[in-house]
Amino acid sequence: MAETSATHLDLEPLDGVRLKDLTTLRVGGAPRAAWRARTAEELAHAVSLLDAAGDPLLILGGGSNLVVADGDLDLTVVVAGNDDIEVRADGLVRAGAGAVWDDVVAAAVDAGLSGIETLSGIPGSAGATPVQNVGAYGAEVGDVLTRVRLYNRETGVVEWVPANDLDLAYRYSNLKFTGRAAVLEIELQLEPSELSIPLRHLGGKQLPLKEAREEILRVRAAKGMVLDADDHDTWSAGSFFTNPVVGPEQADVIARAAEAERPGDGDAMPRYPQPDGRVKLSAAWLIERAGFHRGFPDDKAPARLSTKHTLALTNRGGAGAGDVVKLARTVRDGVRERFGVELVPEPVWIGLSLD
Ligand SMILES: Cc1cc2nc3c(=O)[nH]c(=O)nc-3n(C[C@H](O)[C@H](O)[C@H](O)COP(=O)(O)OP(=O)(O)OC[C@H]3O[C@@H](n4cnc5c(N)ncnc54)[C@H](O)[C@@H]3O)c2cc1C
């Protein structure tokens, strides 16, 4: 049934669009229909009508955290298009779900507000930032997120919900994988400041806000982590696997395995102690030590590891979803065999899975 209830709304139709046109990995087939909601009200209304009709639905922002199956897809896409950004001198920032996240960061930095400058250059929409509690360089949106305006798909209610109710954790919230609500708006409380928050990769140094943003954009671009249509290293879903968090004993076992393979690696293994006593490891380091080099497998493969960063799986132009999944399985299995660690994908999968 290609006709959806959203046809009763005055939404902007995105005719003939495929998910490969709407995602940064640039794979994914044709939805039953696709629409852009231009206001929060349109977004909530569209979701309510599609839910009432029982139509499978994908709420989409910038498509930068998705792996989508090829072929005909039994779902309707609604793109969040409400892109208002309000920045107040006291540090309060509100953004519509469809605002480009990096525009929000730029506006905050321009207004002399600190708190999200290390999240510069993360692709996608403001509305998706709480979904996986986006983070980079030691900061997460959850550090400054006060509340989100949700359309609750279970109750049909539109309400402002405190950030504390989202179970925010490392690359996680209770919105991710559940689709239980549409994020209509987000609200942040930032700090008026001339200086940035401490930059972890510079040993905690603080820079003037604008310099900090430029520094982060420079470091990210060097890793292929800023979107650039001309650079296939950025045709990705960002970091493909989350950094595994393991118990201290398992971390020691992994370090010994690395040391046995190459003397010195045991001590060199990155370890980030967590408040609960566990240890976060670097997925990129494990991938490299399991034998996967940048550009793996070779320069003919349609899907390869980025030539700048082993944690990004990239589309070199002609890759389909199957090519990406095959590469992801090879990397996951290789790390499991080498270190006994199960890498878990970070993106949301639609119509296919890694298993
Ligand atoms: C080059 C690159 C670099 C990246 N770097 C980082 C990084 O440093 N840190 C990081 O955390 N992530 C990073 N990512 C991942 C990605 O950019 C973020 O997860 C981003 O927040 C996804 O936003 P989006 O709008 O593209 O979401 P989409 O990919 O469109 O959607 C992702 C999920 O969120 C849901 N969703 C989207 N919008 C809404 C909404 N309004 N309401 C409810 N659900 C919604 C979707 O249904 C889907 O399940 C990177 C990705 C790329 C391609």
Ligand as a Chemical Component Dictionary entry (heavy atoms), coordinates in Angstrom:
data_LIG
# 
_chem_comp.id                   LIG 
_chem_comp.type                 NON-POLYMER 
_chem_comp.pdbx_formal_charge   0 
_chem_comp.three_letter_code    LIG 
# 
loop_
_chem_comp_atom.comp_id 
_chem_comp_atom.atom_id 
_chem_comp_atom.alt_atom_id 
_chem_comp_atom.type_symbol 
_chem_comp_atom.charge 
_chem_comp_atom.model_Cartn_x 
_chem_comp_atom.model_Cartn_y 
_chem_comp_atom.model_Cartn_z 
_chem_comp_atom.pdbx_ordinal 
LIG C1  C1  C 0 31.599 11.340 9.134  1  
LIG C2  C2  C 0 30.805 11.060 10.385 2  
LIG C3  C3  C 0 31.314 11.408 11.624 3  
LIG C4  C4  C 0 30.580 11.149 12.781 4  
LIG N1  N1  N 0 31.100 11.492 13.996 5  
LIG C5  C5  C 0 30.405 11.269 15.134 6  
LIG C6  C6  C 0 30.929 11.629 16.398 7  
LIG O1  O1  O 0 32.031 12.183 16.508 8  
LIG N2  N2  N 0 30.200 11.362 17.506 9  
LIG C7  C7  C 0 28.965 10.772 17.443 10 
LIG O2  O2  O 0 28.344 10.558 18.484 11 
LIG N3  N3  N 0 28.426 10.430 16.240 12 
LIG C8  C8  C 0 29.109 10.659 15.103 13 
LIG N4  N4  N 0 28.589 10.291 13.885 14 
LIG C9  C9  C 0 27.276 9.637  13.823 15 
LIG C10 C10 C 0 26.098 10.598 13.520 16 
LIG O3  O3  O 0 26.542 11.765 12.891 17 
LIG C11 C11 C 0 25.337 10.986 14.781 18 
LIG O4  O4  O 0 24.830 9.846  15.418 19 
LIG C12 C12 C 0 24.169 11.943 14.461 20 
LIG O5  O5  O 0 23.586 12.419 15.644 21 
LIG C13 C13 C 0 23.097 11.283 13.615 22 
LIG O6  O6  O 0 22.205 12.320 13.229 23 
LIG P1  P1  P 0 21.268 12.159 11.979 24 
LIG O7  O7  O 0 20.348 13.320 11.975 25 
LIG O8  O8  O 0 22.077 11.952 10.763 26 
LIG O9  O9  O 0 20.492 10.831 12.370 27 
LIG P2  P2  P 0 19.895 9.739  11.356 28 
LIG O10 O10 O 0 21.024 8.936  10.808 29 
LIG O11 O11 O 0 18.974 10.372 10.401 30 
LIG O12 O12 O 0 19.088 8.830  12.380 31 
LIG C14 C14 C 0 19.753 8.045  13.332 32 
LIG C15 C15 C 0 18.720 7.435  14.281 33 
LIG O13 O13 O 0 18.086 8.488  15.008 34 
LIG C16 C16 C 0 16.679 8.484  14.749 35 
LIG N5  N5  N 0 16.248 9.870  14.641 36 
LIG C17 C17 C 0 16.763 10.845 13.857 37 
LIG N6  N6  N 0 16.092 11.987 14.053 38 
LIG C18 C18 C 0 15.136 11.732 14.972 39 
LIG C19 C19 C 0 14.116 12.504 15.585 40 
LIG N7  N7  N 0 13.923 13.800 15.306 41 
LIG N8  N8  N 0 13.288 11.889 16.483 42 
LIG C20 C20 C 0 13.454 10.593 16.792 43 
LIG N9  N9  N 0 14.397 9.806  16.239 44 
LIG C21 C21 C 0 15.228 10.377 15.344 45 
LIG C22 C22 C 0 16.496 7.734  13.445 46 
LIG O14 O14 O 0 15.204 7.166  13.336 47 
LIG C23 C23 C 0 17.592 6.688  13.546 48 
LIG O15 O15 O 0 17.162 5.625  14.348 49 
LIG C24 C24 C 0 29.306 10.534 12.703 50 
LIG C25 C25 C 0 28.798 10.189 11.438 51 
LIG C26 C26 C 0 29.539 10.452 10.283 52 
LIG C27 C27 C 0 28.973 10.086 8.950  53 
# 
loop_
_chem_comp_bond.comp_id 
_chem_comp_bond.atom_id_1 
_chem_comp_bond.atom_id_2 
_chem_comp_bond.value_order 
_chem_comp_bond.pdbx_ordinal 
LIG C1  C2  SING 1  
LIG C2  C3  SING 2  
LIG C2  C26 DOUB 3  
LIG C3  C4  DOUB 4  
LIG C4  N1  SING 5  
LIG C4  C24 SING 6  
LIG N1  C5  DOUB 7  
LIG C5  C6  SING 8  
LIG C5  C8  SING 9  
LIG C6  O1  DOUB 10 
LIG C6  N2  SING 11 
LIG N2  C7  SING 12 
LIG C7  O2  DOUB 13 
LIG C7  N3  SING 14 
LIG N3  C8  DOUB 15 
LIG C8  N4  SING 16 
LIG N4  C9  SING 17 
LIG N4  C24 SING 18 
LIG C9  C10 SING 19 
LIG C10 O3  SING 20 
LIG C10 C11 SING 21 
LIG C11 O4  SING 22 
LIG C11 C12 SING 23 
LIG C12 O5  SING 24 
LIG C12 C13 SING 25 
LIG C13 O6  SING 26 
LIG O6  P1  SING 27 
LIG P1  O7  DOUB 28 
LIG P1  O8  SING 29 
LIG P1  O9  SING 30 
LIG O9  P2  SING 31 
LIG P2  O10 DOUB 32 
LIG P2  O11 SING 33 
LIG P2  O12 SING 34 
LIG O12 C14 SING 35 
LIG C14 C15 SING 36 
LIG C15 O13 SING 37 
LIG C15 C23 SING 38 
LIG O13 C16 SING 39 
LIG C16 N5  SING 40 
LIG C16 C22 SING 41 
LIG N5  C17 SING 42 
LIG N5  C21 SING 43 
LIG C17 N6  DOUB 44 
LIG N6  C18 SING 45 
LIG C18 C19 SING 46 
LIG C18 C21 DOUB 47 
LIG C19 N7  SING 48 
LIG C19 N8  DOUB 49 
LIG N8  C20 SING 50 
LIG C20 N9  DOUB 51 
LIG N9  C21 SING 52 
LIG C22 O14 SING 53 
LIG C22 C23 SING 54 
LIG C23 O15 SING 55 
LIG C24 C25 DOUB 56 
LIG C25 C26 SING 57 
LIG C26 C27 SING 58 
# 
